């Protein structure tokens, strides 16, 4: 799953985009639900994406939309809304009895490898609530799990600074259906973590890489403390979370900072 920093950035960006289109947008897992975070399909396949509403929220009280975002940081684009006629590639399917709104994408190509957002709005209030998004990848090569390594802190940091920076590198994976978490023992670390907002792709191999950085107080970077980086990877059928590396603190590093 993407970390909270990415969610905040996405929410801020959606607010800017939607206000420019005379909407006030919010990402709200409490209203619009997209349970499938990642999907992988082959070229030419047909795929259906679903969203639903939270318990006690009636879909019939809203106007439902599907949007897409080609790449991180780019504007979202309206694809289709409820009761629109199907296009060559898209069909919206509304089932208010089951509180479900679906998007059918036909004969997918590489251009359909985008993130799809389901949204619910009130036209008179000009407000839209967005789901968390489903990232679809139309496969261009074989699936490959990430290689994970934690880079050791530099000597300058261990000698001269109050904090240690641990860098977790995930590389040579495909597709970019990953999230990175740090743990100390059995406890997830959420503070002082900075993860790339998106993976970068090698144009020749099509493989991706991504990094995450964790700042650790030198007082806490001791041998008894084991820091682990886990790269959760969705391979098209299920999540794999055994792509990890770990590092212990260093004995005897100086705490004296000039």
ZIJONOR-V813335 format. One record per helix or strand of 2 or more residues. SS is the DSSP state (@ for helix, = for strand). FROM is the first residue (numbers start at 1). LEN is the number of residues. If there is no record, write none. Layout:
{{SS | FROM | LEN} {SS | FROM | LEN}}
//
This chain:
{{@ | 4 | 17} {= | 24 | 4} {= | 32 | 2} {= | 38 | 4} {= | 47 | 7} {@ | 59 | 3} {= | 63 | 7} {= | 76 | 6} {= | 90 | 6} {= | 100 | 6} {@ | 110 | 3} {= | 115 | 8} {= | 127 | 4} {= | 134 | 5} {= | 147 | 5} {@ | 155 | 6} {= | 163 | 12} {= | 178 | 7} {= | 187 | 3} {= | 193 | 3} {= | 200 | 2} {= | 208 | 10} {= | 226 | 9} {= | 239 | 10}}
//
